[in-house]
């Protein structure tokens, strides 16, 4: 039996290599579908790893409280991404921060309260003449000194906010500093927001990752004391997130439950919020990428099916071209099963070679993408095996009909066939 299978394989391989151009174009359809899936899953895996690394860096004792709409996941993602300001209908408040801070087992608490406004600062032109420079839609993030420790922030220079909650100190991101002051040397400078002057005491180091679980672009934001920000008139402050650091990792499950129960109690049963820790901490953008990746994977899967149809079409052409050969083989003793296996082997060789080529092409594209983006190629053996198995299955499924058609040919009629 092994010898017979080896013979079928050799005959099928000879037939595939005899028509190299046709075989290449047929396998290319499978390769493109596989490469698309690999590229999409690599991107999705890179984003997940990015967020997971951030959570690990922040510490394993991190708990995150976020607003929720109690809708399904897709509706929540769409609401997060289409709102003019993230969590525009957030029901989290600064009072919730105080409630959480008073719980046993809590080491530090830091809210992230976002608002968007116009920022102005004094600058000088090339001639040394002073003028007021304006940045529209500047992102102000209200938080506390604890956020530095919770997030393990890296500052390029200066200090992160002041210990005084009523202080007008601020820490600015690199890109916003360039936009507002025209330089990264912004320590000691001032800017105005909501008619109030803020004093820059710290400059954040450049953020290398565009996506983070905090849902904030650090490079394009300025951080101020949340209590001071909330006291200003004309602000529309939204608590986007409350980050909580537990004293020990063992307390995470019980403390998370305590926080959830306590907030329900203080909010009179309102459950429009979520409490997460560990692997459950994610980012709305990463959820969005997961949704988009799933949809694109389905589309790529359809392209695999189209590639499978291409294999079936070529195999039917091959069966028609080799009708006389089939008649000769049957007349000298080949069974229908022998013919079936030979053509199935041809289909499987085409799909397998296409799948292997797609794996290589997919990761080459992922590597090229990593050069121009911060998303590193993500290689997972499970993804490789499942994708390759899928391409082989496509070859088997779409090769079975041509193989059956060849196996069922009458040898007498086949011998009468002339091309």
Secondary structure by P-SEA (a helix, b strand, c coil): caaaaaaaaaaaaaaaaaaaaaaaaaaaaaaaaaaaaaaaaaaaaaaaaaaaaaaaaacccbbbbbbbccccaaaaaaaaaacccccccccccaaaaaaaaacccccccccbbbbbbbbbbbbbccccbbbbbbbcbbbbbbbccccccccccccccccccccccccccccccaaaaaaaccccccccbbbbcccbbbbbcbbbcccccccccccccccccccccaaaaaacccccccccbbbbbcccccaaaaaaaaaaaaaaaaaccccccccccccccccaaaaaaaaaaaaaaaaaaaaaaaaaaaaaaaaaaaaaaaaaaaaaaaaacccaaaaaaaaaaaaaaaaaaaaaaaaaaaaaaaaaaaaaccccbbbbaaaaaaaaaaaaaaaaaaaaaaaaaaaaccaaaaaaccc
